[in-house]
Amino acid sequence: MPTNQTQLHRKPMGVWTSASMGIGAMIGAGIFALLGQVASLTGSYTPMLFVTGAVISILTGYSYARLGIRYPSSGGVAEYLVQGFTSRYVAGVLTVMYYLSIVIGMAMVARAFGTYAAAMTPSGAHSIWTPIFTAAIVITLAIVNAAGSAAVSKSERYLVAVKIVLLLAFVVAGIGTARRPSIASPGFTLTATNSVHALALCLLAFQGFGVITNAIDDMPKPSRTLPRAIMAAIIVVAIVYIGVTYATLLNLNVSEVVAARDYALAEAAKPTFGSIGFTIVSVTALLSAASCINASLYSSAKMTLMMATVRELPAVEERWVWRGGSVGLFSTAAMVLIFALGLDLGRIASLASIIFLLIYASVHLGHLRLTRETGASKLLVAIAFLINAGVFLAFVLLTVAQSWFLSLTLLGILAVACVMELIVRRTNGPIRSTADAPTPTTSQVHTL
């Protein structure tokens, strides 16, 4: 019989390993996919928006960590929603929405991968190569996750380290050889509408830390590892985001950012490093996006298994297709392809922002009735709820006013979640707590 010490030693997800998974998810979705989108809205105020996003994310991370310690489950946020709401139907609909938000988030990063890869070809960023590269990365990483390669899993830490080093090198060089004397945007006026839109995108840029909660079963001493990993991931990413934003705005003006908003970071490397810099940053973006999708597929694979086990998804999602690949993994990859190929980067980002804000606010709202059990500060959780709910409502109103297409798409996603929950409840019965479900083994889902 192994000792407790031996069992702890076998837990592979320490603080920095867990944090690296969150960093990989955040940076892939944040700087490369969203910097240009945010900067085109807020100009020289962009660093301030990322600071605000980091502070709000720390509040959300605090809430997640306290919930994770009290309700340890590889279901992560899905478990917190079940625990937080007395109505199993509401919890079920929100859980399906959360799952779809992960899918749309991956679609955004996959689209960013395709855009950066296409930008390196003679045809340019918005050519036929964009959907081809987009589809290729999703299919490739779905196969990699199904294969469960230990070498690929362990490389996540090194991949995160490499891209952070490259980004920090870009920051130092970009600021040191800045083309412009300051980040000020002459004639640029920051509006309340643009601020709300940009803040929603900034919060989306930080959303990847949620994948850390799905790995709690593989953490030694989760009560210490989980909160430290979440906070470390958010702080490291905030430093990188703010530095890269300054370096970009010191080398590109707002009109240049708008023109290259889907690949602004690579464009910002040109004044300092020329075409070589553009290529290096583009390659870094590709590695970052691949790392993000890989971490998210890992998280979603564990989540779909749990959701099927607790009757929140059809039982077929548990069926194994090939090696470590379940129907859930491949159906998730298929939905990622649908969103990534059907919408442009800006629309995907806006859609993902709205749904993630809804989930954030819902988790905090449910947590308010659980603070005695989790030991969390009710004041901090309430502040997190009010901020996320406020940004969510403002962004929804903005979206309804500006885009009928996104409004209908959002209503369609909500309708799908409601209908899916009704069908699953009628077939499988009400959703159960994921804490009561058996944990997927490493033979089922590989451990990063």
Secondary structure as the mmCIF struct_conf table of DSSP 4:
data_model
#
loop_
_struct_conf.conf_type_id
_struct_conf.id
_struct_conf.beg_label_comp_id
_struct_conf.beg_label_asym_id
_struct_conf.beg_label_seq_id
_struct_conf.end_label_comp_id
_struct_conf.end_label_asym_id
_struct_conf.end_label_seq_id
HELX_RH_AL_P HELX_RH_AL_P1 ASN A 4 HIS A 9
TURN_TY1_P TURN_TY1_P1 ARG A 10 ARG A 10
HELX_RH_AL_P HELX_RH_AL_P2 VAL A 15 ALA A 29
TURN_TY1_P TURN_TY1_P2 GLY A 30 GLY A 30
HELX_RH_AL_P HELX_RH_AL_P3 ILE A 31 THR A 42
HELX_RH_3T_P HELX_RH_3T_P1 GLY A 43 TYR A 45
HELX_RH_AL_P HELX_RH_AL_P4 THR A 46 ARG A 70
BEND BEND1 TYR A 71 TYR A 71
TURN_TY1_P TURN_TY1_P3 SER A 74 GLY A 76
HELX_RH_AL_P HELX_RH_AL_P5 VAL A 77 GLY A 84
BEND BEND2 THR A 86 THR A 86
HELX_RH_AL_P HELX_RH_AL_P6 ARG A 88 ALA A 119
TURN_TY1_P TURN_TY1_P4 MET A 120 MET A 120
BEND BEND3 THR A 121 THR A 121
TURN_TY1_P TURN_TY1_P5 PRO A 122 SER A 123
TURN_TY1_P TURN_TY1_P6 ALA A 125 HIS A 126
BEND BEND4 SER A 127 SER A 127
TURN_TY1_P TURN_TY1_P7 ILE A 128 ILE A 128
HELX_RH_AL_P HELX_RH_AL_P7 TRP A 129 ALA A 147
TURN_TY1_P TURN_TY1_P8 GLY A 148 GLY A 148
HELX_RH_AL_P HELX_RH_AL_P8 ALA A 150 GLY A 176
TURN_TY1_P TURN_TY1_P9 THR A 177 THR A 177
BEND BEND5 ARG A 179 PRO A 181
TURN_TY1_P TURN_TY1_P10 PRO A 186 GLY A 187
HELX_RH_AL_P HELX_RH_AL_P9 ALA A 192 ALA A 205
TURN_TY1_P TURN_TY1_P11 PHE A 206 PHE A 206
HELX_RH_3T_P HELX_RH_3T_P2 GLN A 207 ASP A 218
BEND BEND6 PRO A 220 LYS A 221
HELX_RH_AL_P HELX_RH_AL_P10 PRO A 222 LEU A 249
TURN_TY1_P TURN_TY1_P12 LEU A 250 ASN A 251
HELX_RH_AL_P HELX_RH_AL_P11 VAL A 254 ALA A 259
TURN_TY1_P TURN_TY1_P13 ALA A 260 ASP A 262
BEND BEND7 TYR A 263 TYR A 263
HELX_RH_AL_P HELX_RH_AL_P12 ALA A 264 ALA A 268
TURN_TY1_P TURN_TY1_P14 ALA A 269 ALA A 269
HELX_RH_AL_P HELX_RH_AL_P13 LYS A 270 THR A 309
TURN_TY1_P TURN_TY1_P15 VAL A 310 ARG A 311
BEND BEND8 GLU A 312 LEU A 313
HELX_RH_3T_P HELX_RH_3T_P3 ALA A 315 GLU A 318
STRN STRN1 TRP A 320 TRP A 322
TURN_TY1_P TURN_TY1_P16 ARG A 323 GLY A 324
STRN STRN2 GLY A 325 SER A 326
HELX_RH_AL_P HELX_RH_AL_P14 VAL A 327 GLY A 342
BEND BEND9 LEU A 343 LEU A 343
HELX_RH_AL_P HELX_RH_AL_P15 LEU A 345 LEU A 368
TURN_TY1_P TURN_TY1_P17 ARG A 369 LEU A 370
HELX_RH_AL_P HELX_RH_AL_P16 THR A 371 THR A 374
TURN_TY1_P TURN_TY1_P18 GLY A 375 GLY A 375
HELX_RH_AL_P HELX_RH_AL_P17 LYS A 378 GLN A 402
HELX_RH_AL_P HELX_RH_AL_P18 TRP A 404 ASN A 428
BEND BEND10 PRO A 430 PRO A 430
HELX_RH_3T_P HELX_RH_3T_P4 THR A 434 ASP A 436
BEND BEND11 ALA A 437 ALA A 437
HELX_LH_PP_P HELX_LH_PP_P1 PRO A 438 THR A 441
TURN_TY1_P TURN_TY1_P19 THR A 442 GLN A 444
BEND BEND12 VAL A 445 VAL A 445
#
